[in-house]
Amino acid sequence: MVGKRKPGKRTPIGDRVQFLTMMHPDVIADIKQVAIDEQRAAWDIMEQAAKELLKRRKSRRTS
């Protein structure tokens, strides 16, 4: 069984690591729909949203 991956296990992209969080099911459904609409992965949508939040927060602190 050497070299075989578990079903559903994905290879990390770049230097990303897995991060567990909890959200309301409706929010998760909306995120998944955006990902489908934009033909992107849900993790990519969440990463973009987190980066935008952190950027806004940082700019407010420096103002």
KEBAZA-727037 format. One record per residue (C-alpha): residue number from 0; x, y, z. Coordinates in steps of 0.05 Angstrom, whole numbers. Layout:
<resi:NUM | xx:X | yy:Y | zz:Z>
...
//
This chain:
<resi:0 | xx:0 | yy:0 | zz:0>
<resi:1 | xx:60 | yy:45 | zz:-6>
<resi:2 | xx:47 | yy:109 | zz:-45>
<resi:3 | xx:-29 | yy:104 | zz:-42>
<resi:4 | xx:-68 | yy:162 | zz:-13>
<resi:5 | xx:-131 | yy:157 | zz:29>
<resi:6 | xx:-194 | yy:171 | zz:-12>
<resi:7 | xx:-213 | yy:244 | zz:-8>
<resi:8 | xx:-146 | yy:266 | zz:20>
<resi:9 | xx:-117 | yy:325 | zz:-19>
<resi:10 | xx:-46 | yy:345 | zz:-31>
<resi:11 | xx:-28 | yy:411 | zz:3>
<resi:12 | xx:-20 | yy:469 | zz:-46>
<resi:13 | xx:44 | yy:508 | zz:-34>
<resi:14 | xx:58 | yy:521 | zz:39>
<resi:15 | xx:-14 | yy:518 | zz:62>
<resi:16 | xx:-35 | yy:478 | zz:123>
<resi:17 | xx:-103 | yy:453 | zz:144>
<resi:18 | xx:-143 | yy:497 | zz:192>
<resi:19 | xx:-207 | yy:474 | zz:225>
<resi:20 | xx:-263 | yy:523 | zz:239>
<resi:21 | xx:-338 | yy:520 | zz:253>
<resi:22 | xx:-391 | yy:560 | zz:216>
<resi:23 | xx:-466 | yy:562 | zz:210>
<resi:24 | xx:-490 | yy:512 | zz:156>
<resi:25 | xx:-522 | yy:568 | zz:116>
<resi:26 | xx:-456 | yy:605 | zz:112>
<resi:27 | xx:-420 | yy:542 | zz:90>
<resi:28 | xx:-473 | yy:530 | zz:36>
<resi:29 | xx:-466 | yy:601 | zz:11>
<resi:30 | xx:-390 | yy:594 | zz:8>
<resi:31 | xx:-396 | yy:529 | zz:-31>
<resi:32 | xx:-445 | yy:562 | zz:-80>
<resi:33 | xx:-397 | yy:620 | zz:-92>
<resi:34 | xx:-341 | yy:570 | zz:-104>
<resi:35 | xx:-384 | yy:533 | zz:-155>
<resi:36 | xx:-406 | yy:598 | zz:-189>
<resi:37 | xx:-333 | yy:622 | zz:-194>
<resi:38 | xx:-305 | yy:553 | zz:-210>
<resi:39 | xx:-258 | yy:558 | zz:-151>
<resi:40 | xx:-245 | yy:515 | zz:-89>
<resi:41 | xx:-283 | yy:534 | zz:-25>
<resi:42 | xx:-216 | yy:540 | zz:12>
<resi:43 | xx:-194 | yy:592 | zz:-40>
<resi:44 | xx:-257 | yy:633 | zz:-27>
<resi:45 | xx:-245 | yy:630 | zz:48>
<resi:46 | xx:-171 | yy:647 | zz:41>
<resi:47 | xx:-188 | yy:708 | zz:-1>
<resi:48 | xx:-241 | yy:731 | zz:49>
<resi:49 | xx:-193 | yy:723 | zz:107>
<resi:50 | xx:-138 | yy:762 | zz:71>
<resi:51 | xx:-187 | yy:818 | zz:56>
<resi:52 | xx:-211 | yy:821 | zz:128>
<resi:53 | xx:-140 | yy:823 | zz:155>
<resi:54 | xx:-121 | yy:878 | zz:105>
<resi:55 | xx:-181 | yy:921 | zz:125>
<resi:56 | xx:-166 | yy:910 | zz:198>
<resi:57 | xx:-93 | yy:928 | zz:190>
<resi:58 | xx:-109 | yy:992 | zz:151>
<resi:59 | xx:-157 | yy:1014 | zz:207>
<resi:60 | xx:-104 | yy:1004 | zz:259>
<resi:61 | xx:-53 | yy:1046 | zz:222>
<resi:62 | xx:-102 | yy:1103 | zz:209>
//
